Amino acid sequence: MRRFAFISFVLSLCASSQAASVAGASDSVSWAPDLIHSRAEFTVAHMVVSKVWGHIPIRQMTIVTPPGDPIPTQVAATLDPAHLDTDNRERDAVLRADTYFDVGHYPTIAFVSRKIVPKGPMDFIVTGDLSVRNVTRSVTVPMHVVGIVPDAEGSRVGYTGQLAIDRRDFGITDNTFMSGVLFVGYNVNIVLTVEATTAAPMPHRT
């Protein structure tokens, strides 16, 4: 009887451990980024009177959400300034050089979330560390869930967000003037468009 009781006790512990592992595995959903349909676009003033548009490719991304909820609990991304594109090769070369992104020494831009606050079923605010040229600053990004739709992989989600930064905060301090006005503005506006997929069951919303 004692041996039977001991075996029963061990089996119950194993069952409890397995149940806990299953429960822990279902506590979060990892999304696979669709990098072809994800972009980080930027605009910056040109001589006060106009704007330059461009984008920097997103190379890696982590998105984790609770089951059944599109609001992330964790976000991280790596961008590739060496392949930025402003639709002008000469200007792109200037931006990649040491005066601006200095991609020879700093080939990536990184973001890691530190706090995510839901603001409703489809909106949230991400606060995290943005690292450019080895300078890290805290930034806050209001984000919106565009929708969740069926996909061949299971479900597809879309996010949008935008923020503004002062490039001088990240060591990009060029202050060239031409004809008495600043050639490249200090403030950079960034618009994010992100898509990702998961095989986990998710309620669809549009």
N, C-alpha and C positions, 0 to 999 in steps of 0.2 A: 504493500500500500504506500509506504513512504517513497519507494522508487517511482511508483506511478504518479504520486503527487508532485515529485520533483520534476519529472518529465513534463507533466501538464503545466507546471509553473514556467519551465523554460520555453515551451511552445507558446504560452500566452505572451511572454516577453518578446519573442520573435515576431508574433503577429502584431503586437502593439508597435514595435519598431518599424515594421513594414508599413503599417497604416500611417504612422507619423511621416515616413518618407514620402508616401503618396500624397498626403495632405500638404507637405512642404513643397512638393513638385508642382502642385496645382495652385500655389499661392501667387504665382507670377506667370506672365506670358511674354516670351521673347519674340520680337518682330524682326523680320529680315528686310533691310532697307532696299528699296528699288532705286538704285543710284542713278539710273538713266532718267528717271522722272523726279529727281531731287536736285534742287539748285540753291545756291547762295548768291543772290544778285546784289549789287551795290550801285549806288549813285553818289557822286561827289561833284561839288560845284566847280565849274571851269570859268575862271576870270569873272566870277560873280554873275554873269549874264546867262549862263547855260549850265548844263550838266553832262558829265560823262557817265555812261552806263557800262557795266561789265558784270561778269560772274566768275566765281572761283569754284572749281569742281569739288564736290564732296566725295571723298574716297572711302571712308569708313564711317559707320554709324551704329550705335547701340540704342535700342528703344525697348524698355520693359514696362509693361502695364499689369494691373491686376486682372484676373479673369473676368471677362464680360464688360470691361471698362476701358475706353480708349485713352483716358487721361494717364500719362506716363508717371511712373515712380522713379525712373532713371533714364537719363539721356546723355549720350556722349557722341562726339563727332570729330573727324579729322578732315581738314580741307587741304587742297594742293595748290598753293599760290604760284608754283612754277608753271602751271598750265592755266593761269587766269586768262580771260579773253575780254578785251574791250572793243573788238572789231577793228583794231589798228595795230599792226605788228610793231611799228616803231614805239608807240605808246606802251604796248605790253612789255617790250624790252626794258623801257625806263622803269616801269613799276616793279619788274622782277629784280632790278639792280639794287645796289646797296643803299641808295637814297631812300627807297621805299621798302619793299618786302625783303630784300637781300636773301633771295632764295638759296644762294650758294651756302650760306651759313644757317639759315632757318627755313628748311624745306617744307614745313607743315604749319598749319594753324590748328589749334586744338580747343575744344570746348568740353567741359565736364559739368554736369548739373550738380548742385549742392542742395537745392531746395525746390520743390514743385508744389504749388498751391492751386488746387482746383477752384475755379470761379463759376461753376455751373456744370451741366452735363457735357458741354462742348467747348469750354474755355478753361485755360489755366495759365499760370505765370511761372516761368522757369527762371531761377536765379542760379548762376554758376560761374565758373572760372573760364575766361577767354584768354588764351595765350597766343600772342603774336610777337615775333622777333624775340622770343625768350622773355617777354614781359607779360605777366599775368595780372588781369584785372577782373573784378567781379562785375558782371553785367546782368541785367534783368530783361527777359524777353516775354512779352505777352504772346500767347499762342492760341490758335483756334483749331478745333477738329472740323475739317471740311465735311467729312462723312466717312462711313464705313460701308463697303459694298461687297457682294459676293465676288470671289476670284477663283481662278483655277487652283490656286494654292490653299484656298479656304476663305480668307477674308482679306480685304485691302483697305487701308486707312490712309487718309490724307490730312496733312497739317499745314498751316501757314502761320507765319509770325514775322515780326519786324522789330528792329531796334536801331538806335543811332549811337555812334561812338565818336569820340574825338581822337583822330589818328595820333595826335601828339602824346596821348596817354600810353601809347604802345611804342614809343620811340621813333615814330615817323614824323620828324619835325621840320621837314623842308618848308621854308617860307619864302620861296622865290616870288618876286613881284614882277609883273610885266605891265608896262604902261600905267604904273601907279596902283594896280590892283593885284590881289593875291592870285597867283596862277592856278593853284590847286587848293580847294577849300579844306578847312580843317575837319569839318563834320562829315561823317560818312554814314549814309543811310543804307541799311541792310534788310533785304526781304528774303525770307526763307520759305521754300516750298519743298515738302517732304512727302514721299509715299513709302509705304512698307506693307509687307504681307505676313500672315501667320496661318498655320493650319489649325490653330485652336479655335473652338467655336466662339463667335462674337456676335452680339446683336447688331443688325445692320441699321444704319442711320444715315439720312441725307438731309 
